[in-house]
Amino acid sequence: MSDARRVMVVEDDDFVRGLMSHAISRSGFEVLAFPGVVEATRAFGDFDPDALVVDIHLGPGPTGMDLAHSLTSRSPGLAVLAVSNYPSAAAAGVSAELPAPFAFVCKSDLDAPEVLLGALESVLTDLTIPVMGSSGAESPLKGLTPVQIEVLRLMAAGWTNAEIANQRGATQRSVEAMSHRIFSRLGVNDDPRKSPRVEAVKLYTQVFGLP
């Protein structure tokens, strides 16, 4: 194996995984990329990476943070750069107990290879790097939990409360109650002239675009 620093990329979106892997490898790193936890775990021992770049949400099954905790327990000091479509680590469901060194970057910030490479270099060299939110700015969805953001995504997709309940295996009453909590946290239920649901969806699309 070469003397180049090694980075493992774990991202379930083929296009995004390819872009990140290409940008990192062009900067002189040796890169191994996988779509999920199982493949990455199998290859970890032989590859022995210096850093893990991982999407927090990898579809059904273990999350990117589950993988990060598992691999850092095997290799203390493994640098972890977590990425997500969510605007902040907290919104993505990341707890305060993080493997170190660790950093978080919102995918919407990765509009140039230099951003990804800068974050990667920082987490490789700085053991106290903070968890970073999107663009350093406060997201309008900052106060929502990951579950609430997912329900808001389904609203933005045009689903009724009944269909959201069906998709989530919940009752319509529980979805209605969660919707009211979402509107309250976003502060969109104060103007009787406007639909709280429409205003909440507007805020969602500001951050994520249309689903």
C-alpha positions as CSV (number, residue, x, y, z in Angstrom):
1,M,0.0,0.0,0.0
2,S,1.2,3.5,-0.8
3,D,2.4,6.1,1.7
4,A,-0.5,8.4,0.7
5,R,-3.0,9.3,3.4
6,R,-6.1,7.1,3.1
7,V,-9.7,8.1,3.2
8,M,-12.8,5.9,3.3
9,V,-15.9,7.5,1.8
10,V,-19.3,6.0,2.7
11,E,-22.3,7.6,0.9
12,D,-25.4,5.8,-0.5
13,D,-25.9,8.3,-3.3
14,D,-23.8,7.0,-6.2
15,F,-23.4,10.5,-7.8
16,V,-22.4,12.2,-4.6
17,R,-20.1,9.4,-3.6
18,G,-18.4,9.6,-7.0
19,L,-17.9,13.4,-6.8
20,M,-16.5,13.3,-3.3
21,S,-14.2,10.4,-4.1
22,H,-12.9,12.1,-7.2
23,A,-12.2,15.4,-5.4
24,I,-10.4,13.7,-2.5
25,S,-8.3,11.4,-4.7
26,R,-7.2,14.3,-7.0
27,S,-5.7,15.9,-3.9
28,G,-3.4,13.0,-3.4
29,F,-5.3,10.8,-1.0
30,E,-5.9,7.1,-1.5
31,V,-9.6,6.7,-1.5
32,L,-11.9,3.6,-1.1
33,A,-15.6,4.3,-1.4
34,F,-18.7,2.3,-0.4
35,P,-22.5,2.7,-0.5
36,G,-23.1,1.3,2.9
37,V,-22.1,0.1,6.4
38,V,-21.6,-3.6,5.7
39,E,-19.1,-3.1,2.8
40,A,-17.2,-0.4,4.6
41,T,-16.9,-2.5,7.8
42,R,-15.6,-5.5,5.9
43,A,-12.9,-3.5,4.1
44,F,-11.9,-1.3,7.1
45,G,-9.2,-3.5,8.6
46,D,-7.2,-4.1,5.4
47,F,-7.5,-0.5,4.2
48,D,-6.8,1.1,7.6
49,P,-7.9,4.7,6.7
50,D,-6.7,7.9,8.3
51,A,-10.2,9.4,7.9
52,L,-13.8,8.5,7.3
53,V,-16.1,10.7,5.3
54,V,-19.6,9.4,5.9
55,D,-23.2,10.4,5.2
56,I,-25.1,10.4,8.4
57,H,-28.2,8.8,6.8
58,L,-27.5,5.8,4.7
59,G,-31.0,4.4,4.2
60,P,-32.5,1.5,6.1
61,G,-30.2,-0.1,8.7
62,P,-27.3,1.3,10.6
63,T,-26.5,5.1,10.3
64,G,-23.3,6.7,9.4
65,M,-22.8,7.6,13.0
66,D,-23.3,4.0,14.0
67,L,-20.5,3.2,11.6
68,A,-18.3,6.0,12.9
69,H,-18.6,4.9,16.5
70,S,-17.9,1.3,15.5
71,L,-14.8,2.1,13.5
72,T,-13.4,4.6,16.0
73,S,-13.7,2.0,18.7
74,R,-11.5,-0.3,16.5
75,S,-9.1,2.6,15.5
76,P,-9.0,5.4,18.1
77,G,-8.0,8.6,16.5
78,L,-9.7,7.9,13.2
79,A,-10.8,11.3,11.8
80,V,-14.5,11.5,11.0
81,L,-16.1,14.0,8.7
82,A,-19.9,13.6,8.7
83,V,-22.0,15.0,5.9
84,S,-25.8,15.4,5.6
85,N,-28.6,17.2,3.8
86,Y,-29.7,18.4,7.2
87,P,-28.6,22.0,8.1
88,S,-26.9,21.1,11.3
89,A,-25.5,18.1,13.2
90,A,-28.3,18.4,15.8
91,A,-31.0,18.4,13.1
92,A,-29.4,15.3,11.6
93,G,-29.8,13.6,14.9
94,V,-26.1,13.6,16.0
95,S,-25.8,13.4,19.8
96,A,-23.3,15.2,21.9
97,E,-21.2,12.1,22.3
98,L,-19.1,12.2,19.2
99,P,-16.0,10.3,18.1
100,A,-13.0,12.6,18.1
101,P,-11.6,14.1,15.9
102,F,-15.0,14.9,14.3
103,A,-16.5,17.5,12.1
104,F,-19.9,18.0,10.4
105,V,-20.6,19.7,7.1
106,C,-24.0,20.3,5.5
107,K,-24.0,19.0,1.9
108,S,-25.4,22.3,0.6
109,D,-22.1,23.9,1.7
110,L,-20.1,21.5,-0.5
111,D,-20.5,23.6,-3.6
112,A,-16.8,23.5,-4.4
113,P,-14.1,20.8,-3.9
114,E,-12.1,23.2,-1.7
115,V,-14.8,23.1,0.9
116,L,-14.8,19.4,1.3
117,L,-11.0,19.2,1.2
118,G,-10.6,22.0,3.7
119,A,-13.0,20.3,6.2
120,L,-11.1,17.0,5.6
121,E,-7.7,18.6,6.2
122,S,-9.0,20.3,9.3
123,V,-10.4,17.2,10.9
124,L,-7.2,15.3,10.1
125,T,-5.0,17.9,11.9
126,D,-7.2,19.5,14.6
127,L,-8.5,17.3,17.4
128,T,-10.8,20.0,18.7
129,I,-12.5,21.0,15.5
130,P,-16.1,22.1,16.2
131,V,-19.3,20.6,14.8
132,M,-20.2,23.0,12.0
133,G,-23.7,23.9,10.8
134,S,-24.6,25.1,7.3
135,S,-22.6,28.1,6.2
136,G,-22.2,29.2,9.8
137,A,-25.7,30.6,9.5
138,E,-28.7,29.7,11.7
139,S,-31.1,27.5,9.8
140,P,-34.8,28.3,10.0
141,L,-35.4,24.7,10.8
142,K,-32.8,24.6,13.7
143,G,-35.3,23.9,16.4
144,L,-36.8,20.8,14.7
145,T,-35.9,17.2,15.5
146,P,-35.0,14.8,12.6
147,V,-38.5,13.2,12.9
148,Q,-40.2,16.6,12.6
149,I,-38.0,17.5,9.6
150,E,-39.0,14.2,7.9
151,V,-42.7,14.9,8.5
152,L,-42.2,18.4,7.1
153,R,-40.5,16.9,4.0
154,L,-43.6,14.7,3.4
155,M,-45.7,17.9,3.8
156,A,-43.6,19.6,1.2
157,A,-44.1,16.6,-1.1
158,G,-47.8,17.3,-1.0
159,W,-49.0,14.4,1.2
160,T,-52.0,14.8,3.5
161,N,-51.8,14.0,7.2
162,A,-53.6,10.7,6.6
163,E,-51.0,9.6,3.9
164,I,-48.1,10.8,6.1
165,A,-49.5,8.7,8.9
166,N,-49.8,5.7,6.6
167,Q,-46.2,6.1,5.3
168,R,-44.8,6.4,8.9
169,G,-47.0,3.7,10.4
170,A,-48.5,6.2,12.8
171,T,-52.0,7.4,13.6
172,Q,-53.4,10.5,11.8
173,R,-54.0,12.1,15.2
174,S,-50.3,11.8,16.1
175,V,-49.3,13.3,12.8
176,E,-51.7,16.2,13.4
177,A,-50.3,16.8,16.9
178,M,-46.7,16.7,15.5
179,S,-47.7,19.1,12.8
180,H,-49.0,21.6,15.3
181,R,-45.7,21.3,17.3
182,I,-43.7,21.9,14.0
183,F,-45.8,25.0,13.3
184,S,-45.3,26.3,16.8
185,R,-41.5,25.7,16.8
186,L,-41.2,27.5,13.4
187,G,-43.4,30.4,14.6
188,V,-45.7,30.1,11.6
189,N,-49.1,29.8,13.4
190,D,-49.3,33.4,14.6
191,D,-50.8,35.0,11.5
192,P,-54.5,33.9,10.9
193,R,-54.3,35.2,7.4
194,K,-51.7,32.6,6.3
195,S,-51.7,28.8,6.3
196,P,-49.2,27.5,8.8
197,R,-48.7,24.4,6.6
198,V,-47.8,26.5,3.5
199,E,-45.5,28.8,5.5
200,A,-43.7,25.8,7.1
201,V,-43.2,24.2,3.7
202,K,-41.7,27.5,2.4
203,L,-39.1,27.3,5.2
204,Y,-38.4,23.7,4.3
205,T,-37.8,24.5,0.7
206,Q,-35.5,27.4,1.6
207,V,-33.2,24.9,3.2
208,F,-33.6,21.7,1.1
209,G,-35.4,22.8,-2.0
210,L,-38.5,20.9,-3.3
211,P,-38.5,17.2,-2.4
